[in-house]
Amino acid sequence: MTGATANPLAKLRGRELAAEGAAAVPRPAPSVVEARGLVKFYGATAALRGCDLRLDAGERLALVGPNGAGKTTLLKLLATLVRPSAGRLMLLGVDALRQPAAVRGRLGVVAHDTYLYRDLTAAENLKLYGRLYGVDRLDERVAAGLATIGLGGLGGRRVGTLSRGQQQRLALARALLHEPALLLLDEPDTGLDEAGQGLLAAIVRERAPAVVLATHALERALALADRVAILSGGRIAYSAPTADLTLADLRATYRGVASADA
């Protein structure tokens, strides 16, 4: 009997040890967002022209760009509200084009419109949303959400009687109610006063595990995000960590990108 076949038990144990060693090597966590070549046409108009984007857990990305650059369209694609005309999109390790329902419950979205029911109270809006998403301890979570955004005493008020800024705060509370893994914010400071903007900053920095934020305010992008990306002509034209940028740097780069696209 040859040495190669003399001890089959030893060979088997060797394979087991090799498998254990492979299992011990930590695998990288999947990206929260992995977009490749996203294209979106509305009729004959291209809103996105091959957009690539990656976002890791714990990262906060600010999207800036001129009107018509594709920021809102990109956020709608990430929210699975519309499908791309071409490209690939993975969200939280799931193919979002094939299985959008599998990720929607893990996304929190604040859009241009608050999409609140004006005839319902603030608390009723949150409870309706919470039931749709199967939120546990709903009454407790609604009360905590209202308190967090400074509307603790206004839960019984109809949304139609609230100011625009108060409605925006309520939209933020709704987006956080089910503790999403990814928060998507499209101009979230609309209507917010100074206190509301401070609240938004705290939410972005402390309450959300990963954020994509679209804004026209370069100062807000630097203050709130870990990384900024300039969207121009339907593509990511520039991306850099905010720690490496001054406001003057970002303004100069923004102007250069915008003028090149004009």
Secondary structure as UniProt FT lines:
FT   TURN            3..5
FT   HELIX           8..24
FT   STRAND          33..42
FT   TURN            43..44
FT   STRAND          45..55
FT   TURN            57..58
FT   STRAND          60..64
FT   TURN            67..68
FT   HELIX           71..78
FT   TURN            79..80
FT   STRAND          86..91
FT   TURN            92..93
FT   STRAND          94..95
FT   TURN            96..98
FT   HELIX           101..104
FT   TURN            105..106
FT   STRAND          107..110
FT   TURN            118..119
FT   HELIX           122..132
FT   TURN            133..134
FT   HELIX           138..148
FT   TURN            149..150
FT   TURN            152..153
FT   TURN            155..156
FT   HELIX           159..161
FT   HELIX           164..176
FT   TURN            177..178
FT   STRAND          182..186
FT   TURN            188..191
FT   HELIX           194..202
FT   HELIX           203..207
FT   STRAND          211..214
FT   HELIX           218..224
FT   STRAND          227..232
FT   TURN            233..234
FT   STRAND          235..241
FT   HELIX           242..244
FT   HELIX           247..261
//
